[in-house]
Amino acid sequence: MISGNVKITLKPGKEQSVKRFHPWIFSGAIARIAGKPAEGEWVSVYSSENEFLAAGHYQIGSIAVRVLTFADIEPDENFWKTKIENAWKLRQSLGFDNCNETNVFRLIHGEGDGLPGLIVDFYNGTAVMQSHSVGMFLIRDLLAKILKEVLGDRLAAVYDKSAKTLPFKADISPVDGYILGEPGESDVMEYGLKFRVDWQEGQKTGFFIDQRENRLLVQQYAKNRDVLNMFCYTGGFSFYAMKGGARKVHSVDASASAIEITNQNVELNFPDDSRHEAFVADGFEYLKNIKDQYDLIILDPPAFAKHRDTLPQALKGYKRINTRAFEQIRSGGVLFTFSCSQVVTKDQFREAVFSAAAIAKRNVRILHQLTQPADHPVNIYHPEGEYLKGLVLYVE
């Protein structure tokens, strides 16, 4: 771990967000830096009046410091262990340490667990770690060691998958691989359904754990419905719809490999079940000509906006794709629609969906407003952490 005594001083008035415990220091708030911190170095942050405010990892970019403590300390091994223990205690309180039906969950959720820059997902004995900051990447071996100490025999391996998540300006060349243990069981279980997860080649850490409770809600609405699962990835919503008694389920994704895994997962749970078909197709194109074929549609696209400069185009994309769904869905149908773009607010997403309903000239009622599950906690001082937005809509 890189550590030092670098002092960062903020501009007058820029200390207010830090005093409200927001975990990010933006580069535009900095007046001066005493020294030349390396990417990932531990730095201390002071007000313009020389009052200590916070400490954390330095990085190059608009977010200059990811705050890890508001105490004037330099972290030792016990510092990190306490944070990981607290994250595990929360998951234990949610029942993830003693659940026979679910063995996949998020163990560490960045700012939501007081560990900005770090994501750890647990897959049936394997922890898949993603560093979103160089500071976390540089201590990955220590973090893996502590994870093993805290979880004990529950944890057999730790896989680091940070090659594509570290800041592009970082002058390092990470290679994904096992830090601890060896490849293990890749089949996981969620509410009794089986999923084959590829954490080495799949998106994110291999599976969209954050939609677990929303998938379960689809199951409750699926009985005797014809279901379309757009942007299906590995088919999660599809299996829940089948379990819920859907008449037919169609899974659509632009990725042939995703459709292949979807079909494998269907076979794991519903062998030789003729209700399901999967198609490789562009989502926008597929939605053009499906008039009255479906009365339950799930729209769970990838993030349309990853940066604020793409926000206007993203909102147009959400409006466009929801318009097509509203135009095509049967009367009395139910639409599950989502945005996982952190830069898109709940209000912006809702406005895009409402505009789509108006363009399609459909009467629409909100049945549910959805978000991420409890193992993806939101730090109350960091509202940006509530990245997943969803609506369940009844379309007359």
NUVO-145106 format. One record per residue (C-alpha): x, y, z. Coordinates in Angstrom, 2 decimals, m for minus. Layout:
<sites>
+---------+---------+---------+
!       X !       Y !       Z !
+---------+---------+---------+
!       X !       Y !       Z !
...
+---------+---------+---------+
</sites>
This chain:
<sites>
+---------+---------+---------+
!       X !       Y !       Z !
+---------+---------+---------+
!    0.00 !    0.00 !    0.00 !
!    1.20 !    3.47 !   m0.86 !
!    0.94 !    5.81 !    2.11 !
!    2.26 !    9.26 !    2.75 !
!    1.77 !   12.58 !    4.42 !
!    0.33 !   14.51 !    1.50 !
!   m1.87 !   17.41 !    2.56 !
!   m4.71 !   18.62 !    0.34 !
!   m6.26 !   21.99 !    1.12 !
!   m9.70 !   22.93 !   m0.15 !
!  m10.90 !   26.26 !   m1.45 !
!  m12.90 !   28.45 !    0.95 !
!  m16.47 !   27.19 !    1.29 !
!  m15.73 !   23.82 !   m0.33 !
!  m15.55 !   22.00 !    2.99 !
!  m19.33 !   21.92 !    3.51 !
!  m20.00 !   18.69 !    1.61 !
!  m17.16 !   16.97 !    3.50 !
!  m18.61 !   18.13 !    6.80 !
!  m21.87 !   16.51 !    5.66 !
!  m19.84 !   13.29 !    5.30 !
!  m19.98 !   13.08 !    1.51 !
!  m17.28 !   10.56 !    0.51 !
!  m15.96 !   12.34 !   m2.61 !
!  m13.59 !   15.30 !   m2.92 !
!  m13.80 !   16.79 !   m6.41 !
!  m10.70 !   18.20 !   m8.11 !
!  m12.41 !   21.56 !   m8.61 !
!  m12.71 !   21.99 !   m4.84 !
!   m8.96 !   21.76 !   m4.26 !
!   m6.94 !   24.93 !   m3.69 !
!   m3.51 !   23.31 !   m3.38 !
!   m1.68 !   20.05 !   m2.81 !
!    1.45 !   19.94 !   m0.67 !
!    3.56 !   17.39 !   m2.45 !
!    3.03 !   15.19 !   m5.48 !
!    0.77 !   12.29 !   m4.51 !
!    0.94 !    9.11 !   m6.50 !
!   m2.27 !    7.56 !   m7.77 !
!   m3.73 !    5.55 !   m4.90 !
!   m1.75 !    7.30 !   m2.18 !
!   m3.32 !    7.95 !    1.23 !
!   m3.88 !   11.70 !    1.60 !
!   m5.32 !   14.04 !    4.23 !
!   m7.82 !   16.78 !    3.42 !
!   m7.98 !   20.15 !    5.20 !
!  m10.20 !   23.20 !    5.01 !
!   m8.91 !   26.60 !    3.91 !
!   m8.59 !   27.40 !    7.62 !
!   m6.34 !   24.38 !    8.18 !
!   m9.01 !   22.24 !    9.89 !
!   m8.64 !   18.50 !    9.33 !
!  m11.65 !   17.14 !    7.42 !
!  m11.04 !   13.65 !    6.05 !
!   m8.54 !   11.16 !    4.61 !
!   m8.62 !    8.66 !    1.79 !
!   m7.20 !    7.52 !   m1.54 !
!   m5.96 !   10.06 !   m4.05 !
!   m6.74 !    9.61 !   m7.72 !
!   m6.36 !   11.51 !  m10.96 !
!   m9.67 !   12.72 !  m12.33 !
!  m12.76 !   14.68 !  m11.37 !
!  m13.10 !   12.70 !   m8.14 !
!   m9.71 !   13.51 !   m6.62 !
!  m10.12 !   11.81 !   m3.24 !
!  m12.33 !    8.89 !   m2.22 !
!  m12.85 !    9.46 !    1.49 !
!  m12.38 !    6.43 !    3.74 !
!  m12.39 !    8.10 !    7.15 !
!  m13.25 !   11.39 !    8.77 !
!  m10.73 !   10.70 !   11.53 !
!   m7.11 !   11.86 !   11.37 !
!   m5.50 !    8.43 !   11.01 !
!   m3.41 !    6.39 !    8.60 !
!   m4.94 !    2.94 !    8.04 !
!   m3.47 !   m0.25 !    9.38 !
!   m4.68 !   m3.81 !    8.80 !
!   m7.20 !   m3.55 !   11.61 !
!   m8.73 !   m0.47 !    9.95 !
!   m9.60 !   m2.49 !    6.85 !
!  m10.66 !   m5.55 !    8.82 !
!  m13.15 !   m3.55 !   10.87 !
!  m14.78 !   m2.20 !    7.71 !
!  m15.04 !   m5.65 !    6.13 !
!  m16.37 !   m7.15 !    9.36 !
!  m19.07 !   m4.46 !    9.46 !
!  m20.04 !   m5.24 !    5.86 !
!  m20.29 !   m8.96 !    6.67 !
!  m22.36 !   m8.29 !    9.81 !
!  m24.91 !   m6.45 !    7.69 !
!  m25.17 !   m9.40 !    5.28 !
!  m25.50 !  m11.77 !    8.21 !
!  m28.37 !   m9.68 !    9.55 !
!  m30.01 !  m10.01 !    6.11 !
!  m29.75 !  m13.80 !    6.33 !
!  m27.11 !  m14.43 !    3.68 !
!  m24.90 !  m16.51 !    5.96 !
!  m27.60 !  m19.11 !    6.55 !
!  m29.77 !  m19.33 !    3.44 !
!  m30.02 !  m22.62 !    1.58 !
!  m31.94 !  m21.08 !   m1.33 !
!  m29.58 !  m18.16 !   m2.08 !
!  m25.78 !  m18.32 !   m2.13 !
!  m25.01 !  m15.27 !   m4.24 !
!  m25.01 !  m11.71 !   m2.86 !
!  m23.04 !   m8.47 !   m2.76 !
!  m20.63 !   m8.55 !    0.16 !
!  m19.11 !   m5.05 !   m0.20 !
!  m20.85 !   m2.20 !   m1.99 !
!  m18.40 !    0.68 !   m2.23 !
!  m19.58 !    3.86 !   m0.56 !
!  m22.59 !    2.02 !    0.88 !
!  m20.19 !    0.03 !    3.09 !
!  m17.72 !    2.83 !    3.75 !
!  m15.27 !    1.42 !    1.19 !
!  m15.38 !    3.73 !   m1.84 !
!  m13.75 !    2.16 !   m4.87 !
!  m14.33 !   m1.47 !   m3.84 !
!  m16.97 !   m3.97 !   m4.95 !
!  m17.00 !   m7.61 !   m3.78 !
!  m19.64 !  m10.12 !   m4.88 !
!  m19.96 !  m13.56 !   m3.29 !
!  m20.68 !  m16.51 !   m5.58 !
!  m21.15 !  m19.77 !   m3.70 !
!  m17.72 !  m19.70 !   m2.06 !
!  m15.87 !  m17.41 !   m4.48 !
!  m15.51 !  m13.68 !   m3.83 !
!  m15.15 !  m11.65 !   m7.02 !
!  m13.42 !   m8.34 !   m6.31 !
!  m13.50 !   m5.24 !   m8.49 !
!  m11.39 !   m2.19 !   m7.71 !
!  m12.69 !    1.10 !   m9.09 !
!   m9.77 !    3.02 !   m7.61 !
!   m6.04 !    2.46 !   m7.69 !
!   m5.91 !    2.79 !   m3.92 !
!   m8.06 !   m0.31 !   m3.50 !
!   m6.21 !   m2.18 !   m6.24 !
!   m2.86 !   m1.65 !   m4.53 !
!   m4.09 !   m3.35 !   m1.34 !
!   m5.98 !   m6.18 !   m3.08 !
!   m3.80 !   m8.92 !   m1.54 !
!   m4.39 !   m7.54 !    1.95 !
!   m8.12 !   m7.28 !    1.31 !
!   m8.25 !  m10.89 !    0.07 !
!   m6.41 !  m12.04 !    3.20 !
!   m8.87 !  m10.19 !    5.44 !
!  m11.87 !  m11.52 !    3.52 !
!  m10.65 !  m15.04 !    4.22 !
!  m10.14 !  m14.26 !    7.90 !
!  m13.60 !  m12.75 !    8.25 !
!  m15.59 !  m15.34 !    6.25 !
!  m13.53 !  m18.37 !    7.24 !
!  m14.56 !  m21.67 !    5.63 !
!  m17.39 !  m20.00 !    3.70 !
!  m14.78 !  m18.49 !    1.39 !
!  m12.71 !  m20.77 !   m0.83 !
!  m11.33 !  m18.32 !   m3.40 !
!  m10.93 !  m14.64 !   m4.25 !
!  m10.88 !  m13.60 !   m7.92 !
!   m9.70 !  m10.10 !   m8.86 !
!  m11.56 !   m8.65 !  m11.84 !
!  m10.30 !   m5.09 !  m11.93 !
!   m8.69 !   m4.89 !  m15.37 !
!  m11.69 !   m3.08 !  m16.89 !
!  m12.86 !   m1.10 !  m13.86 !
!   m9.77 !    0.87 !  m12.87 !
!   m9.56 !    4.51 !  m14.03 !
!   m8.23 !    4.68 !  m17.57 !
!   m5.70 !    7.36 !  m16.54 !
!   m4.05 !    5.01 !  m14.07 !
!   m0.54 !    4.06 !  m15.13 !
!   m0.87 !    0.35 !  m14.32 !
!   m1.54 !   m2.79 !  m16.30 !
!   m3.81 !   m5.01 !  m14.19 !
!   m4.42 !   m8.63 !  m15.12 !
!   m7.49 !  m10.46 !  m13.84 !
!   m6.89 !  m13.64 !  m11.88 !
!   m7.17 !  m15.53 !   m8.62 !
!   m5.55 !  m13.89 !   m5.61 !
!   m6.52 !  m16.69 !   m3.27 !
!   m7.64 !  m20.25 !   m3.90 !
!   m8.50 !  m21.88 !   m7.21 !
!  m11.47 !  m22.00 !   m9.63 !
!  m14.49 !  m23.50 !   m7.93 !
!  m18.18 !  m24.13 !   m8.47 !
!  m19.62 !  m21.68 !  m11.02 !
!  m23.27 !  m22.61 !  m10.45 !
!  m25.05 !  m20.44 !   m7.91 !
!  m28.55 !  m20.42 !   m6.48 !
!  m30.99 !  m17.55 !   m6.03 !
!  m34.35 !  m18.21 !   m4.42 !
!  m34.01 !  m21.84 !   m5.44 !
!  m33.26 !  m21.15 !   m9.11 !
!  m29.88 !  m22.15 !  m10.53 !
!  m27.61 !  m19.89 !  m12.55 !
!  m24.36 !  m20.59 !  m14.32 !
!  m22.08 !  m17.61 !  m13.72 !
!  m18.97 !  m16.73 !  m15.70 !
!  m17.16 !  m14.20 !  m13.53 !
!  m14.04 !  m14.36 !  m15.68 !
!  m15.64 !  m13.36 !  m19.00 !
!  m19.14 !  m12.14 !  m18.06 !
!  m20.30 !   m8.55 !  m17.56 !
!  m19.70 !   m6.79 !  m14.25 !
!  m18.68 !   m9.53 !  m11.80 !
!  m20.59 !  m12.15 !  m13.81 !
!  m24.21 !  m11.68 !  m12.75 !
!  m26.61 !   m8.81 !  m12.04 !
!  m27.14 !   m9.52 !   m8.36 !
!  m28.87 !   m6.17 !   m7.86 !
!  m32.06 !   m7.31 !   m9.63 !
!  m32.70 !  m10.25 !   m7.26 !
!  m35.80 !   m8.86 !   m5.51 !
!  m37.15 !   m7.35 !   m8.73 !
!  m36.84 !  m10.73 !  m10.45 !
!  m38.88 !  m12.23 !   m7.63 !
!  m41.55 !   m9.57 !   m8.22 !
!  m41.73 !  m10.56 !  m11.90 !
!  m42.50 !  m14.09 !  m10.74 !
!  m45.55 !  m12.77 !   m8.88 !
!  m46.91 !  m11.06 !  m12.01 !
!  m46.12 !  m13.74 !  m14.60 !
!  m48.95 !  m16.24 !  m14.19 !
!  m50.72 !  m16.93 !  m17.50 !
!  m48.91 !  m14.04 !  m19.21 !
!  m46.86 !  m13.89 !  m22.41 !
!  m43.53 !  m12.43 !  m21.33 !
!  m40.80 !  m10.56 !  m23.20 !
!  m37.45 !  m10.15 !  m21.42 !
!  m35.50 !   m7.52 !  m23.33 !
!  m31.73 !   m7.11 !  m22.83 !
!  m31.95 !  m10.45 !  m21.04 !
!  m28.19 !  m11.01 !  m20.52 !
!  m28.15 !  m14.48 !  m18.90 !
!  m31.93 !  m14.69 !  m18.63 !
!  m32.61 !  m14.04 !  m14.94 !
!  m36.02 !  m12.42 !  m15.32 !
!  m37.04 !  m15.16 !  m17.76 !
!  m36.62 !  m18.02 !  m15.30 !
!  m38.58 !  m16.22 !  m12.61 !
!  m41.38 !  m15.62 !  m15.12 !
!  m41.39 !  m19.32 !  m15.97 !
!  m41.43 !  m20.26 !  m12.30 !
!  m44.38 !  m17.90 !  m11.86 !
!  m46.43 !  m19.76 !  m14.46 !
!  m46.00 !  m17.69 !  m17.62 !
!  m47.61 !  m19.08 !  m20.79 !
!  m44.55 !  m18.25 !  m22.87 !
!  m41.29 !  m16.40 !  m22.31 !
!  m39.09 !  m14.83 !  m24.97 !
!  m35.55 !  m13.69 !  m24.09 !
!  m33.81 !  m11.16 !  m26.35 !
!  m30.23 !   m9.88 !  m26.29 !
!  m27.80 !   m8.52 !  m28.89 !
!  m25.06 !  m10.82 !  m27.56 !
!  m24.99 !  m14.36 !  m28.93 !
!  m22.89 !  m15.52 !  m25.97 !
!  m25.48 !  m14.11 !  m23.53 !
!  m28.24 !  m15.99 !  m25.33 !
!  m26.17 !  m19.16 !  m25.19 !
!  m25.83 !  m18.84 !  m21.40 !
!  m29.54 !  m17.99 !  m21.14 !
!  m30.40 !  m21.25 !  m22.88 !
!  m28.03 !  m23.17 !  m20.60 !
!  m29.65 !  m21.60 !  m17.55 !
!  m33.13 !  m22.46 !  m18.80 !
!  m32.04 !  m26.06 !  m19.19 !
!  m30.64 !  m26.05 !  m15.64 !
!  m34.02 !  m25.02 !  m14.21 !
!  m36.64 !  m26.08 !  m16.75 !
!  m35.27 !  m28.90 !  m18.92 !
!  m37.13 !  m29.45 !  m22.20 !
!  m39.62 !  m26.68 !  m21.44 !
!  m41.12 !  m25.47 !  m24.71 !
!  m42.43 !  m22.22 !  m23.19 !
!  m39.07 !  m20.48 !  m23.64 !
!  m37.36 !  m19.18 !  m26.78 !
!  m34.31 !  m16.93 !  m27.02 !
!  m33.35 !  m14.58 !  m29.84 !
!  m30.21 !  m12.68 !  m30.78 !
!  m31.48 !   m9.26 !  m31.83 !
!  m31.08 !   m5.52 !  m31.31 !
!  m33.49 !   m4.40 !  m28.61 !
!  m34.78 !   m1.29 !  m30.38 !
!  m35.34 !   m3.21 !  m33.62 !
!  m37.08 !   m6.13 !  m31.93 !
!  m39.59 !   m3.81 !  m30.27 !
!  m40.75 !   m2.40 !  m33.61 !
!  m43.06 !   m5.20 !  m34.70 !
!  m44.42 !   m7.10 !  m31.71 !
!  m47.88 !   m5.53 !  m31.52 !
!  m50.07 !   m7.29 !  m28.95 !
!  m47.75 !  m10.32 !  m28.64 !
!  m46.88 !   m9.72 !  m24.99 !
!  m48.69 !   m8.63 !  m21.84 !
!  m45.61 !   m8.53 !  m19.59 !
!  m42.47 !   m6.77 !  m20.86 !
!  m39.20 !   m6.29 !  m18.97 !
!  m36.86 !   m3.52 !  m20.12 !
!  m33.52 !   m3.76 !  m18.31 !
!  m31.02 !   m2.15 !  m20.69 !
!  m27.33 !   m1.55 !  m19.97 !
!  m26.45 !    1.88 !  m18.64 !
!  m27.27 !    4.40 !  m21.37 !
!  m25.27 !    7.10 !  m19.53 !
!  m21.98 !    6.39 !  m17.79 !
!  m20.90 !   10.04 !  m17.70 !
!  m22.78 !   13.30 !  m17.29 !
!  m21.88 !   14.47 !  m20.78 !
!  m23.93 !   11.60 !  m22.26 !
!  m26.99 !   12.26 !  m20.06 !
!  m29.15 !   14.09 !  m22.66 !
!  m28.68 !   11.31 !  m25.20 !
!  m29.35 !    8.66 !  m22.57 !
!  m32.66 !   10.25 !  m21.57 !
!  m33.69 !   10.24 !  m25.22 !
!  m32.80 !    6.55 !  m25.35 !
!  m34.93 !    5.73 !  m22.30 !
!  m37.85 !    7.69 !  m23.76 !
!  m37.51 !    6.00 !  m27.14 !
!  m37.35 !    2.43 !  m25.90 !
!  m40.18 !    2.88 !  m23.41 !
!  m42.33 !    4.50 !  m26.10 !
!  m41.95 !    1.40 !  m28.23 !
!  m42.85 !   m0.86 !  m25.33 !
!  m45.96 !    1.21 !  m24.53 !
!  m46.99 !    1.14 !  m28.18 !
!  m46.60 !   m2.64 !  m28.46 !
!  m47.79 !   m4.07 !  m25.13 !
!  m51.28 !   m5.53 !  m24.89 !
!  m54.05 !   m3.71 !  m23.07 !
!  m53.94 !   m4.77 !  m19.43 !
!  m50.23 !   m5.49 !  m19.71 !
!  m47.52 !   m4.86 !  m17.12 !
!  m44.23 !   m3.15 !  m17.94 !
!  m41.14 !   m3.50 !  m15.73 !
!  m38.72 !   m0.77 !  m16.82 !
!  m35.31 !    0.07 !  m15.34 !
!  m32.33 !    2.40 !  m15.48 !
!  m29.00 !    1.42 !  m13.93 !
!  m27.28 !    4.69 !  m14.94 !
!  m25.98 !    6.41 !  m11.81 !
!  m26.03 !    9.84 !  m13.44 !
!  m29.75 !    9.50 !  m14.26 !
!  m31.85 !   10.58 !  m11.27 !
!  m35.13 !    8.97 !  m10.27 !
!  m37.00 !   12.07 !  m11.39 !
!  m35.24 !   12.20 !  m14.75 !
!  m35.94 !    8.54 !  m15.41 !
!  m39.58 !    8.89 !  m14.41 !
!  m39.99 !   11.94 !  m16.66 !
!  m38.55 !    9.99 !  m19.62 !
!  m40.95 !    7.11 !  m18.99 !
!  m43.92 !    9.44 !  m18.49 !
!  m43.09 !   11.22 !  m21.75 !
!  m43.00 !    7.84 !  m23.48 !
!  m46.44 !    6.96 !  m22.13 !
!  m47.83 !   10.28 !  m23.39 !
!  m46.30 !    9.81 !  m26.85 !
!  m47.81 !    6.32 !  m27.03 !
!  m51.15 !    7.71 !  m25.79 !
!  m51.66 !    4.96 !  m23.21 !
!  m53.25 !    5.21 !  m19.80 !
!  m50.59 !    4.09 !  m17.33 !
!  m50.59 !    3.54 !  m13.58 !
!  m47.62 !    3.01 !  m11.25 !
!  m47.80 !   m0.24 !   m9.31 !
!  m44.31 !   m0.26 !   m7.78 !
!  m41.23 !    1.96 !   m7.57 !
!  m38.13 !   m0.22 !   m7.44 !
!  m34.50 !    0.12 !   m6.43 !
!  m31.51 !   m2.04 !   m5.52 !
!  m31.73 !   m4.66 !   m2.73 !
!  m30.48 !   m4.38 !    0.84 !
!  m27.10 !   m5.98 !    0.11 !
!  m26.46 !   m2.92 !   m2.12 !
!  m26.93 !   m0.35 !    0.68 !
!  m26.97 !    3.38 !    0.04 !
!  m24.87 !    5.63 !    2.27 !
!  m27.36 !    8.26 !    3.45 !
!  m24.70 !   10.94 !    2.88 !
!  m24.10 !    9.70 !   m0.70 !
!  m27.42 !    9.69 !   m2.57 !
!  m25.57 !    9.00 !   m5.83 !
!  m25.26 !    5.43 !   m4.57 !
!  m28.92 !    4.79 !   m5.38 !
!  m28.12 !    3.96 !   m8.98 !
!  m30.85 !    1.41 !   m9.82 !
!  m34.26 !    2.88 !  m10.63 !
!  m37.29 !    0.90 !  m11.68 !
!  m41.02 !    1.25 !  m12.27 !
!  m43.70 !   m1.39 !  m12.58 !
!  m46.52 !    0.01 !  m14.70 !
!  m50.02 !   m1.17 !  m15.55 !
!  m50.89 !   m0.23 !  m19.14 !
!  m54.57 !    0.02 !  m20.07 !
+---------+---------+---------+
</sites>
